[in-house]
Amino acid sequence: MRAKQTIIIALLAAIVANSTAFGQLLSDVARQKGISIDDARRLMTQRDLTPAALQKLPSPALARAMRRLAFPDLPARREAFWKLQQLNEEKTIPANAFQKARLQLNTLRNTARSFTAGIPTGNLISSQSLLSHQGQTFRDLTHPGGSATKQWTALGPSNIGGRTRSILIDPQHPEVMWCGSVGGGVWRSTNSGTTFTPADDYMANLAVTCLVMDPSNHNLIYAGTGEGFYNIDAIRGAGIFVTRDALNWTQIPSTSGPDFYYVNRLALSVSGQVLLAATTNGIFRSSDATRSNWTNVLPGEFADVVFDSHNELRAIAGGLYGGAYCSTNGGSDWSLASGSETWTGRVELAIASADSSVVYASVANGYGQIWKSLDYGASYTKQSAQTSDGIAVSYLGIQGWYDNAIWAGHPSNPNFVVVGGIDLWQSVDGGQTLTQISAWNEPSSAHSDQHAIVSSPAFDGISNNTIFFGNDGGIYKADDVLSVGRDASHTMGWSKIADGYAVTQFFAGSGNSHDVIIGGAQDCGTLCYNPKNGSRWTLINGGDGGYCYADQNDQNYLYGEYIYLDLFRSSDGGSNIDYISGSYWNGANWGWLPPPYSIPDAQSTNALFIAPFVMDPNNSQRMLAGGLSLWLTENAKAEVTQTSGPRWRFVKSSIGQPISTIAVMPNNSNIGFVGHQDGEIFKSTNLLSNPCRWAPIGISGNIVLPKRYCMRIIFDPSNNSTIYVAFGGFSPGNLFKSTDGGDTWTNVSRGLPDAPVRAIAVHPKNSALLYIGTEVGLLTSDDGGLTWFSTSEGPTSCAVDDLFWMGTKLTAATHGRGMFQIDIP
């Protein structure tokens, strides 16, 4: 039995048996896998699989749980992968890169043209054009030539959601709810979350991390951007935004600089006069009405800041790397709280509504600690944070820097606390004893990875006990937090709010002639949309989803992947899956098939976090997959057993850099291209031979291709000698065209924003019509790339990660607002 299987079985045995020799087991695991003790411990604690929980799992759920042990949620690696695509040749992301790209996008929008290449363009961005109820078709326009032109249709998913770090409810009008999504901007509901609409275009591809409302003017709302909890060196934020009419948002100019790239939390004083911002550069304070002036009152890296809702002068703050601080003069001066000197992890704070002298801290020390203060946050004492039988609760796992939330809003009981990390836990004795109230592995419970906990404005602890939770799956609601999740499966009393809240972050997608769509989404798995099943999307596989393929001849065959080239296939439309890159479940544990039935790069994770695979357009049995090497199978539909499956062979050896994109020529399977993470591109003219030859391209001539992340390579479907190549990086020159099969190249990036080009599509019936998905939205050309325009509807400014055709229907997979589709006949 291979080492990986042995390790997982040993881990499971230790968990189930609550082994006293677990420390020694961790050492053995770390030695066998060549990892640290903490990383070995992560295999068990990442999803907090308790002995009781594992013993109750049926075989399919046990298989999923065991897979999570081997491949846990890895938000830091996910963000590192995202950052790779944004780096320029100097391996940096220039200051103000996103803002610059956005200004360039606005320049493109200043055009009188209503349509370009069949898509509405120009500078008209209305609230109607941002509507995202699934199935919503945008405004009915007529092409300038007089012929009716169909508009974008939002495909959702409206029932899935996505990472949500902030929830705000109007206390005077509790039916009005605001949510901040990571990658989808600010969203608003006017009917208590029954339906949502996006509130703004500018923030469509920004991480909105926090929202606060002026206590006396509920039309005055501030939004902080930039997810500074772990992606500290990525360009994700653009300062603080404000709306003064609850409709139109603008950037506060004084926050456009690097001090405000990552605004993790905002806090307003009782009067609304003082605004505090917790950023990765310190606690900033502003007391003027226009927020033109800011003072860094506490340097450092901060996760949280909170004002006492009963006292204008009291405030508390929590660090990203330990430390709790308190202020008694409205945030002008700060003191380090005693008891917090040895904290090293992220600190989230909550002031008890029933007694503001009581303050709680959720600290990412170890696997999660709860500390309590009885003197307004001046000093803290550690609480037991144990189950009723005395077992310490690892509610944060080792990712408390990513998901960490705490709430103490009960109006009459200062000892009532809810904490969230991977799952949600409740305490009625101030954090000494914890009871689990949600379970990530139960579909009817709350999603994993908690970021925000907000109670209804009418919450009284008696007749109204409603609380809302923001997590990686969107927004969840507990009508009665006193009883929610108290059943054995932790599913009782949970409901999901998602209708119209289309903030899914897709990496890729594919569709077929039967209108079936498959999409790989960040942390929301691989999803399927089939009109025959109604408007709801269904989950095919959990975790992170990646590249996808929908068979063009047989609608039952769908292909997708988990991270690191872990490929799977469904032959029944998504109801069941088989892993086809070599891993298999034998009813008790996961293992790997021997060669040639497995891909070594997948087994050793020698591939990109989201690794490319493609189906040969000329043969639905032939698949190519890229790790460090390029792998090919001629029987992708072969039956998977415990001893066999699709046969894989490598067709291109490693150059030391992972493969980032693959293309096979329509009508000629012998011609193929691969692009690498470092920008190197290779071409083969005898791809099906064994061995086959590869030659580098774009390294000489009048134009040399960039040495940046190679995002996409595609062929013009009408003329296979014409090839387009897209690159990443906040840099100029990210799209190139060849009309001679890759021998020479032309830069067709003139006029484009200096931002990563993530996707390319050429109209299947007109080579002059070109569409690209970029970091700042979808752009289009009707002259083969000589001039460019920006769409004014549908995806607008949201990052577009993939474009694919379903006949003449162009589908855009966005990274923050789901999918959109438009028919361009």
N, C-alpha and C positions, 0 to 999 in steps of 0.2 A: 504494500500500500504506500502511495506516495506521501511525502512529508506533509504536504498541505492538508490532505485528508486526515492524517494522524493528528495534526495540530487542532483542527476544527473539532474532531471527535473528542479529543482530550479537553478542549475548552467546554464543550457541551456537557461532558461528564462532570467537570468541576463545578459548572453552574448548577446542574441538577442536584448534585450531591452536596453542594455547599462545602466543597473540600477544604479541609484545614491546611492542605499542602498547596494551596493556590499560588502562594508566593513562589514556591519552587517551580510550579508549572509555568508561571510567567517567565521565569529565567530560562527555562527550557525552550519556550516558544521564541523568546527574543533571540536566543542563540541560534536556533534552527533557521529562523527567517532573516537573521542579520539586522534586527531592528531593536529599538530601545525598549526598555521595560514599559514605559508609558504607552508606546505604540502597541505593544503586545496586550496591555490591559485594555486598550481601545477595542480590540477585537471582541471583548466580552461586554464592556460597559457602554459602547457607543449607542446602543438602543435599549439599554437597561433591561435586559432579558432576565427576569427573576426566575428562580427555580419553579415556583408555582405557575408562572405564566408559560414556561416552556413545557411543563408536564401536561398542560391543558390544550396545547396546540394540536389541531389535527394535522395530518401529514402534509397537505399543501401549504398550510400556514407555517408549519415547522420548516419546510423547504425554504420558504421566503425568509424566515428568521435566520436560518443557518447561512443563507446567502448574504444577509446583512452583516453577519459576523465576519465573513470573509471580505465583503466589500461594503463597509459602512458609508454613510453620507459623508462626503468630503468637501465641505464648502470652501475651504482654503485652496484646495487643488483646483476646484472649479473656477475660482476667481483668478488663480494663477494662469489657467488656460485662457481665460478671457483676456487677461492682460497681454499675453503673448501676441494676440492678434492686433494690439493697439500700439506696439513698439515700433519706432522708426529704426533706421540703420544703426543709429548710435545706441540702440537698446534703451531708449528713454521715451517718455511721453511728454512733449513740450508743454510748458506752462500755458494755461488758457487754451489748450488745444480744442476742447469741445466748444468753447465760446466762439473761437475763431471759425470753426467749421459751421457753426450755426449762423454766424453773420454772412458767410459765403452762401449758405442755403437761402437766406433771406434775399440776397442779391438775385439769385436765380428766380425767386418768386415774383420779383418786380417785372412782370411781363404782361402784355395785353392778351396773350393767347389763352383761350379757354381750354383747349385740348391739345395734347401732344401724344402722338402714337396711340390714340384712342383712349387716353386717360385724362381726366380733368386736371389741369395745371393752373398756374397763376398764384396770386397771393391771397385769394379768398379762403380764409380758415374760419369757419363758423362753428358754433356749438353743434349745429345740426350735422355738420360734416364729421364730427367726432363721435356721434352716437355709435354705440357698440352693442346694442341688443342683438343677439344672434338672429340672423335672418333679415336684419334691417337693411334696406336698400336706400342709398343716399339720394339726395335731391334729384329731381327729374330735369335734366338739362338736355338741350338740343345742340348737336354739333354745328359749328358756324356754317358748314356747308348745307345745313338743312335736314340732314338725316339724324334720326334719333340715335343716341348713344347710351348704352347701358352704363350704370354707375357701379361703384364698389358696393359689395354686400359683405357685411360682417358675419363671419362664420363662428365666432366664439373661440374657445369654449366659454359659454356663459354659465356653465355648471361646475367649473373646475377651480377657478381662482388662481392665486399665485402669491409670492412672498409679500406680506403686508406688515410693515413695521409701525404703522401709526393709525389710530382710530380716534375721531373727534366727533362728539355729539353735542348739538346745540341744546343747552339746558332749558331755554325758553320754548324751543320747538323740537322736542326729542325725536320727531319723525325725520329731522334733517341730520344726516350722517355724512361725515367726510372720512375718506380713507386715503392713505399714502402708500402706493405700491412701489416696489423696487423695479424700475424699468417701465412702468406704465403711467407714472405721474399721479396727480390728485384726481380722485373720483368722488362723486356726490350722489347721495340718495335723498329723495324728499318723501319717501314713504317707508321709513324705518328699515331700509335695507331690502325691500322687496325688489326694487330695480335700481341700477346704477348707471350713471353716464360719466364719461371723462370730463373733467372741468377745464382742461387746458391742453394746448398743443406744444408749447415750448418745453414743458417738463416731460414730454412723452417718453423720452429715453433717459431720464434721470432717476436716480434712486431717491425717492422722497422718504425721509426717515422719521420726520416728526411734524406735528401740527399743533398749534395752540390758537385759542380764540380769545380776543379781548373780553374781559369780564363785563364791561359795560356797553360794548358795541359788537354785537355778534356777527356783523357783516365784515368785521376786521379780523382777518385770519392770517397767520404766518405759517410758512412751510419751509422746513430745513431740508437741504439736499446733500447727498454724498454719504455713502455707506462706509463710515470710517471705523468699523469694528474689526476688520481684518484686511481689507484691500486698501491699506493706508497709502500706497504709492500709485493708485490707479486714478485716472481722471473720471470721476463719477458724479461729482456735484458741481453746482454753479451758484453757490451761496444760498441766500434766504430770499424767498418769494413772498409777496403780500397781495392780498385782495382786500379792497375796501368796500366792495359792493357784493361780496359773496359770489361773484361771477368771473370777473376779469383779473388775471394774475400778472404781476410784473416782478421783475427782479429788483431787489433793493440794490442800487448801484454801489453803495459802500461795502457790500459783501461779495463783490465780484472777484476779489483777489484770493491768493492762496490761503490766507488765514481761514477762509470759509469754504474751502473745497469739500470738507467733511464735517457737516453739522449733524451731530448725533442726537442732540436733544435741545429743545427750546423750552423756556419757562417765562411766564408773565407774572408780575406782581399782582396783588389783589386789585390795585387801582388801575392796572394796565400801563402804568408809567414806565416801569423798568422791564426790559427784555434781556434775558440771559441766554447765551448760546454755549452749549458744551461741544467743543470741537477737538480735533486732534492737535490743535495748537494752543488750547487753553480755554478758560471760561471768559467769554467776551460779554461786556455790559454796555447797553445803550439806554439812555433815559430821555432822549428827545423824540418828539412825535414823529418825525420823518425817518428816524433811525439812520441819520446821516453820520453820526459819530459813535465810535466804538472804542472801548478801553479793554485791554487784556488784563483782567483783574486777578487771574490765577493761571500762570503758565503751566503747561503740561498737556497730557493727552487724556481727554475726558469722555466718558460714556453717557453720563446722566447729570441733570441739574433739575432741581425741584424747588418751587416757592411754597412756603406755608400758606395755605388758602385762608388762614385765619389771622395771619400776621404779616403785614407789609415788609417787615424788616428781616424776617427769618428765611433762610434758604440753605439748601444742602446740595452737595455735588459728589459724584462718584467717579473714580478714575478708570481708565482703560486697563491700567496695569497696577491696580491696588490703590488703597487710600480712600477715605471718606473725609469730606470737608464740610464745615458749617460756617455760616455768616449770620451776624446779628445786626447788620446795617444795610440791608437791601442788596447784598452781593458786591459791595465795594471792597470789603476785606474778608479774608478767609483764614480759618484755622484748621489744622489737621486734627481729626477726631482721634482720641485715644482708643486703643483697642484695634485700630485699623492699620497700625504701623507695619505689620508683617503681611498684610494682604498683598498678593502679587497678581491676581486676576481681575477681570472686569467686575465693576461694582454697580449694581442697580439698586435704587433706593425707593422707598415708599413711606410717606407720612400717614399715620393712622388717622382716618377721618373722625373717629370717635374721640381721639385725644392726640393733639398734634405734638405733645411731648414724646410720644412713642414713634420711633422711626425704625424701619426694618431695612436690612441690606441683604441682597442676594449676591454672594461673592463667588467668583469662579476660582476658588482655591480648591485644589483636588477636583472632586466631582460635584461640588456644589455645597456651599455652607450658608446658613442663615444666621445673621447677627441682629441683635436688638438693642436699641437705645431707649432710655427712659428720661433723657435730658435734652431733647430736641436735636439729637444727632451729635452731641459733644463727645460722647463715649459710647462704646458698644461692648456687648457681651455675647459670646457665641452660644447659640441654641443647639439642642441635641439633634434636631432634624432626623428623627428615627421613625420607623414604623412602630406600630403598637407592640410588636414583639421584639423591639430593641435592635432592629437591623438598620444600619445607616442607609439613608436614601441617596442614591447617586443621580439626582434629578437633572444635572447638567451634563453628565458624562464627562468628556474632556473638551466639550465645545461650548462652554459657557461664555467664551468671548464672542460667539456667534448668535446663540439664542439664549436669552436670559431676561426674565420678566418677573416682577413681583407687584402685588396689589394688596392694599390694606384699607379698602374703602368702605367697610361696614360702618354705618353711622352710629351704632351703639355698642359695638364690641371691638375694642382695640386689639384683641388677641386673635381675631379672625384674619387669616392670611392665605393668599393663594400665590404659589410660585410656579413658574414654568420654565422649562428648558427643552428637553426632548419631549417630555409629557408634562401634564399639569398635576399638581399636588395641592392639597388643602390642609390647613391647620386651624384648630380652634383653641390652641393653647400657646399662641405666640411663637410658633416654629419649633416647639419641642417635639411634637408628634405630628407626622405627616400621613395623609391618606391619599392614595392615588385616585384621580378622577377622570383620566383619559388614557387611552392606549393607542399608540401610533399605528400598530399593526391591525387594528380593527377598523374596517371601512366605515362603520357607523359611529365611530368615536371622532374626537377632534384630530386634525392632522398634526404631524410632528413639527418641532422647531418653533417654539413660542417666542413672539417678539413684543406683543402689546396686550394689555389687559385693561379694559375700560368698562365701567358699570353704567347702567342706564341712569339718566339724571333723576329718575323717580325711585331709584334703589333705596329701600328703607329697611331691609332686613326682615320684613314681616310679610307684607302683601306683594312687594315687588323685589325680586331677587335676581334680576336679569343682568348678565354680564356678557360682554363681547370679547372675543379673543382674535388677535391677528397673528397668523403664523405662515409657514411656507405654503400652506394650501389655501390661503385666502382668509375669510372671515367666518368664525364659528360663534354660535350663540348658545348660552345656557340659560333657559328660562328661570331655573331655580338653582343657583350655585350652591345652596345648602344641601341639595340632594343629588345633583348631577353626577353621573359616573360612579355611583355607589354600588352598582351591581357588579357581578363577577367579571364581566367583560368590559366594564367601564364605558358602556355605550348609552346607558339610559339618560335621557334628557338632553342629548346633543342634537343640534341642527346646524346646517350649513347655510350661510347666506352667500349666494353667488350669482343670482340672475342678472345678467348684463354686466357683471363685474369681470370683464374679459381682460385679465392682466397676465395671462399665461405667457411665460418666456420660452418661446420655441427656439431650438437650435436648428431644426430641419423639418422637412415635410415631403410628402409625395402623395399623388392621387392617381386614380385610374378612370377609365371611361364609364364606370358605373357610379361615378361621383363619390366613391369611397376615398377618404383621406386618412392618412396616418401621419402623426407628428411626434417628434421627440422633444420633450419639454424639460426645462431645468427644474429638478426636484419634484416635478409632478408626473414623471414617468413617460411612457409611450402611450399616446392617446389615439383613439379611432373615432372618426365621424362617418356614419353611414345613414343617408337620408331615409332608408327603409326602417331604421330604428327610431325615427323621430329626431328631434333637434339636439338631444343630449349626446355629449361625447362620452365614450367609455374608456376605461383604463385597461390596457393590454398588459403592461408591465410597469412595476414601480421603480422608485429611485430616480436617477437622472436618465432622461431619454436622449438619444443622439440622432444619427443619420437614419433614414427610413427609405423603404421602397415598397410601392404598391404594384403588384404584378399587373401588367397591362392586358394579359390574356385571360387570367383566372382571378376573379375578384376575391376568392377565398384566401389567396396567398399574400401575406403581408410580412415584411421583414423590418427588423429594428435592432437596436443595440442598447446595452447598458454601457457603463464606462469601460475604457481601456479595451475596446474592440471585443466586448463580450456580446457576440451576435446571437440573435434568436429569430425564429420563423414561426408564423402561424399559418396553418392550412385550412382553418375554419373561420376566417374572417375576424380573428382576434380573440376568440373565446379561450383557446388554449395555445400554448407556445412550446417549442422545443429549442434548446440552445444548440447552435450549429457550429460554433467555433471550438467546440471540444469539451465544454463543461457539461456535466450531467448529474441528475439526482437519482440515486438508487433506492430511495425510500427511507434511507437513514442518514445519508450525508452526501455532500457534493464532492465530485472528483473530476478528473480530467481524462479523456480518452487518449489512448496512445496515438502517436503519429501513424498514418497520415490523417487521422480523423480529428486533429486539433491544430490550432494555430499557436505555435510557441510564443509569439509576441503577445497574445492575449493571456496566456497562462502566466507569463512573467511580467505582465503589465508594461511591456516595452512598446507602448503606443501612446498617442495623445489621449488626454482625458476624454475628449469626444473625438473618436478616430473615424476616418472616412472609409466607407465601403460603397461600391456601385454594382449594379447589375448590368451585364453586357446588354446594350440595347438591341442586339441582334440575336440573343439567346437567353431565354429566361431561366436556364439552368446554370448559367455561368456567372459567377460572382467574383469580384476582386475586392480585397480588403487590405488596408494599409496600416502597418505598425512601423517598426524600424525597417522591415522588409515589405515587399509587396507579395500577397498571397492570392492564389487562384483556386477555385473549385469548379469542376465541370458538372457537378451533380448536387446543386444547392438544395434540391427537393428530395434528396435521399432520406430514407427512414432513419430516425435517430434511435439507437438502442444503447444499452450499457457497454456495448463493445464496438459499435460502428456509427457512422454518420457520413456527412459529406466529406470527401477526400480532398485535402488541401496540399498544395505544393507551392514553394516560393518561386516567383518569376522575376524578382529583382532583389539583389542583395542590399544590405544596409550600407548607407554612407555615413552613419553615425547621427543622422538627424531624422526625427519621425516624419513619416509621410502625412501631408495635410490635405491633399485633394487628389482625386483620380478621375480620368476621363477616357472613355473608349469611343472610337469613331463610329457613328452610325454607318451601316452598310459595309464596314470593313473592320472586323474584330482584331485584325493583326496590328492595327495602329492605335497606340495608346500613349497617354501622358500621365506623369505623376509630378506633383509639386510637393515641396518639403517645407518644414517649419522655418528654415533659414532662407527660403526663397529660391533654392535650386530647383530646376525643372529638367526632367528627362523625357525623351521620346523613344518609343520602340516601334519598329516597322514589321516585326515578326513576333508579336506578343504571344501567339499561340504555340510557337516553337519551344522546344525544351532541349537546350537552354535558348533563351531569347537575348537579343542585344539591346542595350540602352545607350543613348548618346545625350550629353547635356545640350541644352538649347538656350538661346538668349544671353550667351556669354561673350559675344563678339558682334561686330557690325556697327552701323551708325547708332543704333539704340541697344543698350545693354539693359536687361531686365533688373529690377531692384532686388536687393538681398534682404527682403522682408518676408514675413509670413505669407506664403502663397495660399490665398483663400479659395479660389475657384479656377477651373479650366473648363471651358465648354466649346463645343463645335456649333457652327451655324447649321441648323438642320437642313437648310436649302442649299448650302455650299460647304461641304466638309473641309475644303481647303482654308476656310476662314475660321480662325480660332481666337477666342478671347481669354485673357488671363487677368485675374484680379488679385490685388495684394492688400495686406493689412497695413496698419500704422497710421498715426495722425501725421501724414506726410502728403505732399503733392505727388502726382503721378502714380495712381493706384489702379489704372485700367489700361491694358495694352491689347492691340489687335494685330493679327497676322493674316495675310491673304494668300500665303504660299506654304501653308502647312507647318509653320513655325520656324522657317528659315530666317525671316526678317520680321521686324516688329515696328508698329507705329503707336505712339502715345496718344490715346483718345480720351485723356483725362482733362483736357482743357475746359475750364469753367466749373469743374466739379469741386465740391468742398474737399479740403485736405483731411480726409477721414477714411477709415477702412472701408473697402468695397467688399461686402460679404457674399453677394449673390449676383448672378447674371442670367438673363433670359433673352433669347432672340425669338421674335415672333415666328411661329412655325410656317407661315405662308408669306412673310414679307421680311426679307433680311435687313431692310432699312430700319425696322422698328426694334429698338434695343431698350432693355429695362435693367436697371441695377438696383440692388439693395445695399444701402450704406449704413454707417453708424448713425446718421442723422436723417434717415428716411429713404423713400423710393424716388429715383430719378429716371427720366425717360428721354429718349432721343428718337427722332424720326428720320435721321440722316446718317445712321450707322455710327454715331458717336461724335460727329463734328460739333453739334450743339446739344445742350442739355437743359431740361426743365424739371421742376419739382412738382409732385402731385399735391393737390390742395385738399384732398379728401382721403378717406380710408386710412392707410398707414401714416399719412402725413409725416411727422418728424420722428416717429418711433424707429428704433433700429430694426432693420429688415435682414434677417439671417438667411432666408432661403426664398427662392422664386421657382415655381414649377408650373408646367402647363397641364391642363386637363382638356384636351381638344384645343379650342381657342380661348379657354378660360384661364387667365393668369391668376395664380394664387400666391399671396405674399404671407410668409410665416414671420411674424414679428417677434422681437425679444422684449415683450412687455404688454402687448395689446392683442394677443391671439392671432388669428388668421383672417385675411380679407381676400375677396375674390372679385374679379371683373371680367366680363366677356368682351373680347376684342376681336370681332369677326373680320 
